[in-house]
Amino acid sequence: MTLIASFLNGESSDVLSVRDRGLSYGDGLFETLAVVNRKIPLLDRHISRLEQGLAVLKLPADVELIKKHLGMILNLALPNFAVAKLIVTRGESGRGYLPVQSTPNILLQVFASDFQIRDRVLVHSCRQTLGHQPELAGLKTLCALPYVLAAAERVGTHFDEGLLFDQNGSLVEATARNVFIVVDNTLITPNLDACGVNGVMRAYVMDWAASEKIDVLEKMIHKSDLDEASELFLTNSVTGVWSVRAWYDSNDRAPRREWPMGLMAKKLQKHLSEQIFL
């Protein structure tokens, strides 16, 4: 992606203090937002999740100011599809974990990007697992090393994404996307009470399914459930819906499970192209 612009607290800048707690301790949150034809789809959902995270971290950032900064980027010379990354940190401090009163920093970067629907992707089971952190479950914090390590596993491979399981072997999500399976016409997604990111597209898809009278279930998903699924797809607020063609488990050289193009994923892609990414 090509960087179009970068802002710190509303001013054009790409410089952050070495004393920032986001850099020192991962003390902050982030949101990645699609910018489509000068609009930010699902903005209210992004802001809602951000507000939840700010409350959990007891981070006193001004949400109305953040909204103002996001609105500012819509005045830039943007391509039809761009990506904005919003980072909110606790601000600057000295050494030590103990949070001190400081002014939060709001960083905003905007990148040019091409939106392309990805079909028939290949996924693998990651060796990296996720530990349980119920208090942070669902949030997008700056503490992302498990995802970095998991994503690194597919460097030099033919895989498009990796599936992440928790310490007990239950499926949680993909490295940068949420996971849905279809079993007996029921849409199932992993329960995220213990760990994982509650993606805004995940929530949107669940609401869409309910509006379509499709049964939706959040539950623990095991590898045996993937074996029984008639469809597997991945969701993300920037890349939409990816239909999975094959899943490779562990070090298997052949796929453990393959799927035809899923009807639900196809229907969702059409809906998103008409209602979200337009």
WOTAPE-V72604 format. One record per backbone hydrogen bond with DSSP energy under -0.5 kcal/mol. NH is the residue of the N-H (numbers start at 0). CO is the residue of the C=O. If there is no record, write none. Layout:
BEGIN
[[NH:CO] [NH:CO]]
END
This chain:
BEGIN
[[1:111] [2:0] [3:109] [4:109] [6:107] [7:10] [8:105] [10:7] [12:5] [19:16] [20:90] [23:19] [24:20] [25:21] [26:20] [27:25] [28:87] [29:139] [30:85] [32:30] [32:83] [34:81] [35:38] [36:34] [36:79] [38:35] [40:38] [42:39] [45:41] [46:42] [47:43] [48:44] [49:45] [50:46] [51:47] [52:48] [53:49] [54:50] [55:51] [56:52] [57:53] [58:53] [59:57] [60:58] [62:60] [65:61] [66:62] [67:63] [68:64] [69:65] [70:66] [71:67] [72:68] [72:69] [73:69] [73:70] [74:71] [75:72] [77:75] [81:34] [82:110] [83:32] [84:108] [85:30] [85:83] [86:106] [87:28] [88:104] [89:26] [92:18] [103:101] [104:88] [106:86] [106:104] [107:6] [108:84] [109:4] [110:82] [111:1] [112:80] [114:112] [115:113] [118:116] [120:242] [122:245] [123:160] [124:247] [125:123] [125:162] [129:164] [132:193] [135:132] [136:132] [137:195] [138:135] [140:138] [141:25] [141:27] [143:141] [146:143] [147:143] [148:144] [149:145] [150:146] [151:147] [152:148] [152:149] [153:150] [154:151] [156:153] [159:121] [160:121] [162:123] [163:172] [164:127] [165:169] [166:129] [168:165] [170:220] [171:163] [172:163] [173:176] [174:161] [177:234] [179:232] [180:187] [181:230] [182:185] [185:182] [186:214] [187:180] [187:185] [188:216] [189:178] [190:218] [197:137] [198:196] [202:198] [203:199] [204:200] [205:201] [206:202] [207:203] [208:204] [209:205] [210:206] [211:207] [212:209] [213:208] [216:186] [218:188] [218:216] [220:170] [224:221] [225:221] [226:222] [227:223] [228:224] [229:181] [230:181] [232:179] [233:241] [234:177] [235:239] [239:235] [241:233] [242:117] [242:240] [243:231] [244:120] [245:120] [246:256] [247:122] [248:246] [251:248] [255:246] [256:246] [258:244] [265:261] [266:262] [267:263] [268:264] [269:265] [270:266] [271:267] [272:268] [273:269] [274:270] [275:271] [276:271] [277:275]]
END
